[in-house]
């Protein structure tokens, strides 16, 4: 955006469990020559929402996915900034309804359909864990009247320019972005999802529900772009996808769960609750079959 003569105000809705490398990359952006707002929601509220998201819809990252689409818009409304730019449209990057492929605008309708609510509305959480409407203000989408008064429009940059996460990472590294020193757990690359220690849990629940995880997402992207054969992609997926998230970015799962008041046994019970038993093997009693590392056995090989 700077190259095109714009004067952006960068807004970060801080992640639920910010990693050291995430902090380093945030500080790097601040040094690139932009105005920057880092919005951190009430940590006590956030912990409650992490637990609610995990228990109610199987997504520990539920408040993060809501906040990245509500907080920038609330900032735009409050500061009377009419234009918001997001990077990728996840429905184009990772596959979504064909009818939504040509949508270049992020509005309330897009947020409610694709913004990570998973059937749990923000208003549904009022009263859970003692949460009030006031507690949830940052996660609440502005009213139509507020949006109209400012004329807020949200656009996806990836709709107008070729969007490729790998290429973006190479450009970003040239400007000081730090990648991870190893392949990220549950993934097959080292350059994305570096800012939140809870991401490994989020990606694992995707695997439990649908039988594929982050490594599959990324392998498919590289196959579509001609950088990887389907055969090699399948091998990579078998190596990395669906591993129990004992660590993420080197942080043990016990330490990741501690702030939301769960131990490993309670977590495993929630995992079993959301595991799609049509996709994974069970014994004669209906118990999921796991190896000694806690990894599930799939019924069908990719």
C-alpha positions as a Markdown table, in Angstrom:
| # | Residue | x | y | z |
|---|---|---|---|---|
| 1 | Unk | 0.0 | 0.0 | 0.0 |
| 2 | Unk | 2.9 | 2.3 | 0.7 |
| 3 | Unk | 4.2 | 1.6 | -2.8 |
| 4 | Unk | 0.9 | 2.8 | -4.2 |
| 5 | Unk | 1.1 | 6.2 | -2.4 |
| 6 | Unk | -1.4 | 5.3 | 0.3 |
| 7 | Unk | -1.1 | 6.3 | 4.0 |
| 8 | Unk | -2.4 | 3.3 | 5.8 |
| 9 | Unk | -3.2 | 3.1 | 9.5 |
| 10 | Unk | -2.3 | -0.5 | 10.3 |
| 11 | Unk | -4.6 | -2.2 | 12.9 |
| 12 | Unk | -3.7 | -5.5 | 14.6 |
| 13 | Unk | -6.3 | -7.4 | 16.6 |
| 14 | Unk | -3.8 | -9.1 | 18.9 |
| 15 | Unk | -4.0 | -12.9 | 19.0 |
| 16 | Unk | -5.1 | -14.9 | 22.0 |
| 17 | Unk | -1.7 | -16.2 | 23.1 |
| 18 | Unk | 0.9 | -14.1 | 21.3 |
| 19 | Unk | 4.2 | -15.9 | 20.6 |
| 20 | Unk | 7.6 | -14.4 | 20.8 |
| 21 | Unk | 8.1 | -14.6 | 17.1 |
| 22 | Unk | 4.7 | -12.9 | 16.6 |
| 23 | Unk | 5.7 | -10.0 | 18.9 |
| 24 | Unk | 9.0 | -9.7 | 16.9 |
| 25 | Unk | 7.1 | -9.5 | 13.6 |
| 26 | Unk | 4.6 | -6.9 | 15.0 |
| 27 | Unk | 7.4 | -4.7 | 16.1 |
| 28 | Unk | 9.0 | -5.1 | 12.6 |
| 29 | Unk | 5.8 | -3.8 | 10.9 |
| 30 | Unk | 5.9 | -0.8 | 13.3 |
| 31 | Unk | 9.3 | 0.1 | 12.0 |
| 32 | Unk | 8.3 | 0.1 | 8.3 |
| 33 | Unk | 7.0 | 3.6 | 8.3 |
| 34 | Unk | 3.3 | 3.3 | 9.1 |
| 35 | Unk | 0.9 | 4.4 | 11.8 |
| 36 | Unk | 0.0 | 1.4 | 13.9 |
| 37 | Unk | -2.7 | 0.5 | 16.4 |
| 38 | Unk | -2.3 | -2.8 | 18.3 |
| 39 | Unk | -5.7 | -3.6 | 19.9 |
| 40 | Unk | -5.6 | -6.0 | 22.8 |
| 41 | Unk | -9.0 | -7.1 | 24.2 |
| 42 | Unk | -9.6 | -7.7 | 27.9 |
| 43 | Unk | -7.5 | -10.8 | 28.5 |
| 44 | Unk | -9.9 | -12.2 | 31.1 |
| 45 | Unk | -12.8 | -11.9 | 28.7 |
| 46 | Unk | -10.6 | -13.5 | 25.9 |
| 47 | Unk | -9.8 | -16.5 | 28.1 |
| 48 | Unk | -13.4 | -17.1 | 28.7 |
| 49 | Unk | -14.2 | -16.9 | 25.0 |
| 50 | Unk | -11.4 | -19.3 | 24.2 |
| 51 | Unk | -12.9 | -21.9 | 26.5 |
| 52 | Unk | -16.4 | -21.2 | 25.3 |
| 53 | Unk | -15.3 | -21.6 | 21.7 |
| 54 | Unk | -13.5 | -24.8 | 22.4 |
| 55 | Unk | -16.3 | -26.4 | 24.3 |
| 56 | Unk | -19.3 | -25.1 | 22.4 |
| 57 | Unk | -18.1 | -25.3 | 18.7 |
| 58 | Unk | -14.7 | -27.0 | 18.9 |
| 59 | Unk | -12.7 | -23.8 | 18.1 |
| 60 | Unk | -10.3 | -22.4 | 20.7 |
| 61 | Unk | -9.6 | -19.5 | 18.2 |
| 62 | Unk | -13.2 | -18.4 | 17.9 |
| 63 | Unk | -12.6 | -15.0 | 19.5 |
| 64 | Unk | -9.6 | -14.4 | 17.4 |
| 65 | Unk | -11.5 | -15.1 | 14.1 |
| 66 | Unk | -14.3 | -12.9 | 15.2 |
| 67 | Unk | -12.0 | -10.1 | 16.4 |
| 68 | Unk | -10.0 | -9.8 | 13.2 |
| 69 | Unk | -13.2 | -8.9 | 11.4 |
| 70 | Unk | -14.9 | -6.7 | 14.0 |
| 71 | Unk | -12.0 | -4.7 | 15.6 |
| 72 | Unk | -10.7 | -3.1 | 12.5 |
| 73 | Unk | -14.2 | -2.1 | 11.5 |
| 74 | Unk | -14.9 | -0.6 | 15.0 |
| 75 | Unk | -11.6 | 1.4 | 14.7 |
| 76 | Unk | -12.7 | 2.6 | 11.3 |
| 77 | Unk | -16.1 | 3.7 | 12.6 |
| 78 | Unk | -14.6 | 5.4 | 15.6 |
| 79 | Unk | -11.9 | 7.2 | 13.6 |
| 80 | Unk | -14.2 | 7.9 | 10.6 |
| 81 | Unk | -12.0 | 6.1 | 8.1 |
| 82 | Unk | -14.1 | 4.9 | 5.2 |
| 83 | Unk | -11.8 | 2.4 | 3.5 |
| 84 | Unk | -10.5 | -0.9 | 5.1 |
| 85 | Unk | -8.1 | -3.2 | 3.3 |
| 86 | Unk | -7.7 | -6.9 | 4.2 |
| 87 | Unk | -5.2 | -9.2 | 2.5 |
| 88 | Unk | -6.5 | -12.5 | 1.4 |
| 89 | Unk | -10.1 | -13.6 | 0.9 |
| 90 | Unk | -10.0 | -17.0 | 2.7 |
| 91 | Unk | -12.9 | -18.2 | 0.5 |
| 92 | Unk | -10.7 | -17.8 | -2.6 |
| 93 | Unk | -7.5 | -19.0 | -1.1 |
| 94 | Unk | -8.7 | -22.2 | 0.6 |
| 95 | Unk | -11.8 | -23.0 | -1.3 |
| 96 | Unk | -15.4 | -21.8 | -0.7 |
| 97 | Unk | -18.8 | -21.6 | -2.5 |
| 98 | Unk | -18.3 | -20.8 | -6.1 |
| 99 | Unk | -21.0 | -18.1 | -5.9 |
| 100 | Unk | -18.8 | -16.2 | -3.5 |
| 101 | Unk | -15.6 | -16.3 | -5.6 |
| 102 | Unk | -16.2 | -12.9 | -7.2 |
| 103 | Unk | -17.0 | -11.2 | -4.0 |
| 104 | Unk | -14.4 | -8.5 | -3.3 |
| 105 | Unk | -16.1 | -6.8 | -0.4 |
| 106 | Unk | -16.0 | -7.8 | 3.3 |
| 107 | Unk | -19.3 | -6.7 | 4.8 |
| 108 | Unk | -21.7 | -8.0 | 7.5 |
| 109 | Unk | -23.1 | -10.7 | 5.3 |
| 110 | Unk | -19.5 | -12.0 | 4.5 |
| 111 | Unk | -18.6 | -11.9 | 8.2 |
| 112 | Unk | -21.7 | -13.8 | 9.3 |
| 113 | Unk | -21.2 | -16.5 | 6.6 |
| 114 | Unk | -17.4 | -16.9 | 6.5 |
| 115 | Unk | -16.0 | -15.0 | 9.5 |
| 116 | Unk | -15.5 | -18.0 | 11.7 |
| 117 | Unk | -18.7 | -17.8 | 13.8 |
| 118 | Unk | -19.4 | -21.6 | 13.2 |
| 119 | Unk | -23.0 | -21.1 | 14.3 |
| 120 | Unk | -22.1 | -19.4 | 17.6 |
| 121 | Unk | -23.2 | -15.7 | 17.5 |
| 122 | Unk | -21.4 | -13.2 | 19.7 |
| 123 | Unk | -24.8 | -12.4 | 21.4 |
| 124 | Unk | -25.1 | -16.2 | 22.3 |
| 125 | Unk | -22.2 | -15.9 | 24.7 |
| 126 | Unk | -23.8 | -13.3 | 26.9 |
| 127 | Unk | -24.3 | -14.9 | 30.3 |
| 128 | Unk | -21.8 | -17.7 | 29.6 |
| 129 | Unk | -18.9 | -17.6 | 32.1 |
| 130 | Unk | -20.5 | -14.4 | 33.5 |
| 131 | Unk | -19.9 | -12.4 | 30.3 |
| 132 | Unk | -22.0 | -9.3 | 29.7 |
| 133 | Unk | -22.9 | -7.3 | 26.5 |
| 134 | Unk | -20.4 | -4.7 | 27.6 |
| 135 | Unk | -17.6 | -7.3 | 27.8 |
| 136 | Unk | -18.2 | -8.2 | 24.2 |
| 137 | Unk | -18.2 | -4.8 | 22.6 |
| 138 | Unk | -14.9 | -5.3 | 20.7 |
| 139 | Unk | -16.3 | -8.5 | 19.2 |
| 140 | Unk | -19.6 | -7.0 | 18.2 |
| 141 | Unk | -20.0 | -5.8 | 14.6 |
| 142 | Unk | -21.0 | -2.1 | 14.3 |
| 143 | Unk | -24.6 | -1.3 | 13.4 |
| 144 | Unk | -25.7 | -0.6 | 9.9 |
| 145 | Unk | -26.3 | 3.0 | 10.9 |
| 146 | Unk | -22.8 | 3.4 | 12.3 |
| 147 | Unk | -21.3 | 2.0 | 9.1 |
| 148 | Unk | -23.5 | 4.2 | 6.9 |
| 149 | Unk | -22.6 | 7.4 | 8.8 |
| 150 | Unk | -18.9 | 6.8 | 8.0 |
| 151 | Unk | -19.4 | 5.0 | 4.6 |
| 152 | Unk | -17.2 | 2.1 | 5.6 |
| 153 | Unk | -16.2 | -0.3 | 2.8 |
| 154 | Unk | -14.0 | -3.3 | 3.4 |
| 155 | Unk | -12.0 | -4.7 | 0.4 |
| 156 | Unk | -9.8 | -7.7 | -0.1 |
| 157 | Unk | -6.4 | -6.7 | -1.6 |
| 158 | Unk | -6.0 | -10.3 | -3.0 |
| 159 | Unk | -9.0 | -9.6 | -5.3 |
| 160 | Unk | -7.0 | -6.9 | -7.2 |
| 161 | Unk | -3.5 | -8.3 | -7.1 |
| 162 | Unk | -2.1 | -11.8 | -7.5 |
| 163 | Unk | -2.2 | -13.3 | -3.9 |
| 164 | Unk | 0.2 | -16.0 | -2.9 |
| 165 | Unk | 1.2 | -16.7 | 0.7 |
| 166 | Unk | 4.6 | -18.1 | -0.2 |
| 167 | Unk | 5.6 | -15.2 | -2.4 |
| 168 | Unk | 4.3 | -12.8 | 0.2 |
| 169 | Unk | 6.5 | -14.4 | 2.8 |
| 170 | Unk | 9.6 | -14.0 | 0.6 |
| 171 | Unk | 8.8 | -10.3 | 0.1 |
| 172 | Unk | 8.1 | -9.9 | 3.8 |
| 173 | Unk | 11.4 | -11.5 | 4.8 |
| 174 | Unk | 13.2 | -9.0 | 2.6 |
| 175 | Unk | 11.6 | -6.3 | 4.8 |
| 176 | Unk | 12.6 | -8.0 | 8.1 |
| 177 | Unk | 9.9 | -10.6 | 8.7 |
| 178 | Unk | 11.1 | -13.6 | 10.7 |
| 179 | Unk | 10.1 | -17.1 | 9.8 |
| 180 | Unk | 10.3 | -20.1 | 12.2 |
| 181 | Unk | 13.5 | -22.2 | 12.4 |
| 182 | Unk | 11.7 | -25.4 | 11.7 |
| 183 | Unk | 8.5 | -26.8 | 10.0 |
| 184 | Unk | 5.6 | -25.7 | 12.2 |
| 185 | Unk | 3.9 | -28.5 | 14.1 |
| 186 | Unk | 0.8 | -29.7 | 12.1 |
| 187 | Unk | 1.9 | -27.7 | 9.1 |
| 188 | Unk | 4.4 | -28.3 | 6.3 |
| 189 | Unk | 6.0 | -24.8 | 6.0 |
| 190 | Unk | 7.7 | -22.4 | 8.4 |
| 191 | Unk | 6.4 | -19.0 | 7.3 |
| 192 | Unk | 2.7 | -18.6 | 8.4 |
| 193 | Unk | 0.6 | -18.9 | 11.6 |
| 194 | Unk | 3.5 | -17.8 | 13.7 |
| 195 | Unk | 1.8 | -15.5 | 16.1 |
| 196 | Unk | -0.5 | -17.6 | 18.3 |
| 197 | Unk | 0.5 | -20.6 | 20.4 |
| 198 | Unk | -3.2 | -21.8 | 20.3 |
| 199 | Unk | -3.2 | -22.2 | 16.5 |
| 200 | Unk | -2.0 | -25.8 | 16.8 |
| 201 | Unk | -5.1 | -26.7 | 18.7 |
| 202 | Unk | -7.3 | -24.9 | 16.2 |
| 203 | Unk | -5.8 | -26.8 | 13.3 |
| 204 | Unk | -6.0 | -30.1 | 15.1 |
| 205 | Unk | -9.8 | -29.7 | 15.6 |
| 206 | Unk | -10.2 | -29.1 | 11.9 |
| 207 | Unk | -8.5 | -32.4 | 11.3 |
| 208 | Unk | -10.8 | -34.1 | 13.9 |
| 209 | Unk | -13.9 | -32.7 | 12.3 |
| 210 | Unk | -13.1 | -33.0 | 8.6 |
| 211 | Unk | -10.1 | -35.5 | 8.3 |
| 212 | Unk | -7.6 | -32.9 | 6.9 |
| 213 | Unk | -5.6 | -30.2 | 8.5 |
| 214 | Unk | -3.2 | -27.4 | 7.8 |
| 215 | Unk | -0.7 | -29.4 | 6.0 |
| 216 | Unk | -3.4 | -30.5 | 3.5 |
| 217 | Unk | -4.5 | -26.8 | 3.0 |
| 218 | Unk | -0.9 | -25.7 | 2.2 |
| 219 | Unk | 0.0 | -28.7 | 0.0 |
| 220 | Unk | -3.2 | -28.1 | -2.1 |
| 221 | Unk | -2.2 | -24.5 | -2.6 |
| 222 | Unk | 1.3 | -25.4 | -3.8 |
| 223 | Unk | -0.1 | -28.1 | -6.0 |
| 224 | Unk | -2.6 | -25.7 | -7.6 |
| 225 | Unk | 0.2 | -23.2 | -8.2 |
| 226 | Unk | 2.4 | -25.9 | -9.9 |
| 227 | Unk | 5.1 | -25.9 | -7.2 |
| 228 | Unk | 4.4 | -29.4 | -6.0 |
| 229 | Unk | 3.2 | -32.6 | -7.6 |
| 230 | Unk | 0.1 | -34.3 | -6.2 |
| 231 | Unk | 2.2 | -37.4 | -5.4 |
| 232 | Unk | 4.7 | -35.3 | -3.4 |
| 233 | Unk | 1.8 | -33.4 | -1.8 |
| 234 | Unk | 0.2 | -36.6 | -0.5 |
| 235 | Unk | 3.5 | -37.8 | 1.0 |
| 236 | Unk | 3.9 | -34.5 | 2.8 |
| 237 | Unk | 0.4 | -34.6 | 4.1 |
| 238 | Unk | 0.9 | -38.1 | 5.5 |
| 239 | Unk | 4.1 | -36.9 | 7.2 |
| 240 | Unk | 2.7 | -33.8 | 8.9 |
| 241 | Unk | -1.1 | -33.7 | 9.0 |
| 242 | Unk | -3.2 | -34.6 | 12.1 |
| 243 | Unk | -0.5 | -35.0 | 14.7 |
| 244 | Unk | -1.7 | -34.5 | 18.2 |
| 245 | Unk | -0.7 | -31.0 | 19.2 |
| 246 | Unk | 1.7 | -31.8 | 22.0 |
| 247 | Unk | 3.6 | -28.6 | 21.2 |
| 248 | Unk | 3.2 | -25.5 | 19.0 |
| 249 | Unk | 6.1 | -23.4 | 18.1 |
| 250 | Unk | 7.9 | -25.4 | 20.8 |
| 251 | Unk | 5.4 | -24.5 | 23.6 |
| 252 | Unk | 4.0 | -27.5 | 25.5 |
| 253 | Unk | 0.2 | -28.0 | 25.2 |
| 254 | Unk | -0.1 | -28.1 | 29.1 |
| 255 | Unk | 1.2 | -24.5 | 29.1 |
| 256 | Unk | -1.1 | -23.4 | 26.3 |
| 257 | Unk | -4.2 | -24.9 | 28.0 |
| 258 | Unk | -3.4 | -23.6 | 31.5 |
| 259 | Unk | -4.7 | -20.0 | 31.1 |
| 260 | Unk | -8.1 | -21.2 | 30.1 |
| 261 | Unk | -8.3 | -23.6 | 33.0 |
| 262 | Unk | -8.1 | -27.0 | 31.2 |
| 263 | Unk | -5.8 | -29.9 | 31.9 |
| 264 | Unk | -4.8 | -32.4 | 29.2 |
| 265 | Unk | -7.4 | -35.0 | 30.3 |
| 266 | Unk | -10.2 | -32.5 | 30.0 |
| 267 | Unk | -8.8 | -31.4 | 26.6 |
| 268 | Unk | -8.7 | -34.9 | 25.3 |
| 269 | Unk | -12.4 | -35.4 | 26.3 |
| 270 | Unk | -13.3 | -32.4 | 24.2 |
| 271 | Unk | -11.2 | -33.7 | 21.3 |
| 272 | Unk | -13.1 | -37.0 | 21.4 |
| 273 | Unk | -16.4 | -35.1 | 21.5 |
| 274 | Unk | -15.7 | -33.3 | 18.2 |
| 275 | Unk | -14.0 | -36.2 | 16.4 |
| 276 | Unk | -15.9 | -37.4 | 13.3 |
| 277 | Unk | -16.2 | -41.1 | 13.9 |
| 278 | Unk | -17.1 | -41.6 | 10.2 |
| 279 | Unk | -13.6 | -40.7 | 9.4 |
| 280 | Unk | -11.5 | -42.4 | 12.1 |
| 281 | Unk | -11.3 | -46.0 | 13.3 |
| 282 | Unk | -13.0 | -47.1 | 16.5 |
| 283 | Unk | -12.8 | -50.3 | 18.5 |
| 284 | Unk | -15.8 | -52.6 | 19.2 |
| 285 | Unk | -16.9 | -50.3 | 22.1 |
| 286 | Unk | -16.8 | -47.2 | 19.9 |
| 287 | Unk | -13.6 | -45.8 | 21.4 |
| 288 | Unk | -11.3 | -44.1 | 19.0 |
| 289 | Unk | -8.1 | -46.0 | 18.1 |
| 290 | Unk | -4.9 | -44.0 | 18.7 |
| 291 | Unk | -1.2 | -44.7 | 18.7 |
| 292 | Unk | 1.1 | -44.2 | 21.7 |
| 293 | Unk | 1.5 | -40.5 | 20.7 |
| 294 | Unk | -2.2 | -39.9 | 20.7 |
| 295 | Unk | -2.6 | -39.7 | 16.9 |
| 296 | Unk | -5.8 | -41.1 | 15.4 |
| 297 | Unk | -6.0 | -43.8 | 12.8 |
| 298 | Unk | -8.0 | -42.8 | 9.7 |
| 299 | Unk | -10.4 | -45.1 | 7.9 |
| 300 | Unk | -9.3 | -43.9 | 4.5 |
| 301 | Unk | -5.8 | -43.1 | 3.3 |
| 302 | Unk | -5.6 | -39.9 | 1.2 |
